[in-house]
Amino acid sequence: MKVLAFAATNHKASINKQLVTHAANIVAQNTGAEVEVLDLNDYELPLYSIERQTENGMHPLAQQFFDKIGAADAVLISFAEHNGSYAAVYKNLFDWASRIDMKVYQNKPTVLLATSPGPGGAGNVLAGAVNSAGFFAMDLKGSLSVPSFNDNFDTDKGVLVNEELSTKLKDILATLG
């Protein structure tokens, strides 16, 4: 099994990247899956506009991102919340990819995560992603918001230390294979 994982942010020290990497490691340990953790900094694109697409065609990085999803057997995403919504880097990459095919997630089994330092756990952006999943051919297997990241995650060990959240995460990830 090939698992594609990424944090929907371009922050290099992202807590969401730590969370999605932890989740990917659990899947790898439990299933022997091959995991690739993407860095969205490698997919920096000009702001999407129909004019740019018409004049220059589809950006090759958007196609590469779309193809990586297509080659995966499962997808893990952890969303950073910027002012209650998606981080601009993810939204822009997603907009480009959706012009290749609105079925961006190509019916891949997917788990959506989100975390923040505060008690909201990036719940607003996670709810938006969950509610729109079906429109973009995402086979949503589950989602989890991790509130108060610094209280619930050991950054030195790279693991969730909150037992209840850890159990929920493992249960959701078990649906992938």
N, C-alpha and C positions, 0 to 999 in steps of 0.2 A: 504494500500500500504506500502511495506517495501522498504526503500531507504538505500542503502549502499554508504557511502561517505568516501573518504580518500584523503590525500595529498600524492603525489608520492615522498615522501622524508622521511628521518628519523630525520630531525631537529625538536627538541621538541618545539621550539618557532616559527615554520614555518609560514611565511606569507601565504603560500599556504594552510596550515591547517586552518588558520583564514578565508580565502576566501571560502574554501569548506564547512566549518562549517556554515558560513553565508548563503551560497546557500542552504544547507540542512535545515536550519531553515526556510527559505522562503518556501520551498516545504512543510515542516511540517505545517506551519501556514496556507498555502493556501489549503492544501488537507487533513490535519489530518494524514499524513503519519507517520509511525513509522520510525525513523532515527537511524542508527548506524554509528558512525564515527570511523573508524579504525585508529589505530596508527601502521605504518609499523615497528616500533621498536618491536612490538609483533610478527613479521614475519621475524626475522633475520635468514638467512639461510647460509650455506656454499656456496661458489661460485659454480654455476652450472657447471658441466662437465658430459659428457656422462659416464665417468669412475665412478664418484660418484653415478650416478643414477644406473648404472649396478651393482656396488658392494653393494650398500645400499638400493636400491629401491627408490621409490618416497618419498620425505621428507614429513612427516605428516603436517607440517605447510603450504607447498604448496597446499596440498589437502584441508586443512582447508580454505585457501584463495579462492581456486577455488569453494568450496562448498558455501562459503558466497556469492559469486557472483551469484551462481545458485539459492540461496534462496531469493535473492532480486528481487524486481519488477522493480527497476531502480537503476542506478549507477551514482554517481557524482565523478569526479576525478579532482584534481588541481595539475598541474605539476610544480615542481621546475625545473629550468634549470641549469644544471651543465656543464659548458664549451660547451654550445650549444646543449646539449642532455639530456637524462634522468638521474636522480640521480641513482647511482649504486644500491642502495637498492631496488628501484622499478624495474630496469632492471633485476636484479638477481631473484627477486620474480616472475616477469613476465616470465622469461626464464624457471624457474621450472614449473610454472603453465601451460605453453604452451606445456610441455611434457606430461601432463595429457591429454590435448586435445587442438589443435590449436585454437579451438573456445572458447578461454579463457572467453570472455564476453557473451557467450551463448545467443546471440541475445537480450540482455537486453537493453532497452532504456537508453542511456547514454548521459550525458552532460560533455564536457571537458572544463576545465578552466586552466589558468596559470597566474601567476603574478610574478613580480620582482620589486626590488626597482628602477630600471632604466626604461628609456623610451621604451625599447624593449618589456617589459611585458612578457618575456619568450616565445616570439613568435616562436622562432626556434623549441623548443621542442614541443610546441603545434601543429605546422604545421606537424611535424613528426608523432605525435599521430593521428591527424586528417587523414593524408594521409594513414596511415596503418590500420585504424579502421576496414575497411571491411575485411581485411585478418584474423582478429581475432574475427569475428562474433559480432561486436559491432554495435548496432542499434543507430548510432550517430544522436542525435536530434539537436545538436548545439554546438558551442564552443565560448569562449570569452577569450580574453587576456586583463588583467588589467595592464596597464603600471603604472610606478611611484606609487607603492603601497602606500607609506607613504603620498602622496598627495591626493589619491583617496579613502582611507579607514580610518575610525575612529577606531583605535584599542581599545579605551576605550569602545565604544559602540558595536564594532564588526559588523559594517555595512559599505557598500559602501556609500560614501557621494557624489560621482560624479553622478549627476542625469542621465546623458546620459548612463553611464555604468550600473547604477542601473536598468534603464528601459530595457536595452538590456538583462541583466541577468534575470530579471523577465519574459520577453517575452520568452526567451529560456527555462527557467524552467517550464513555463506553458505547454510546449509540453509534459511533463512527465505525466501529469494526472490532 
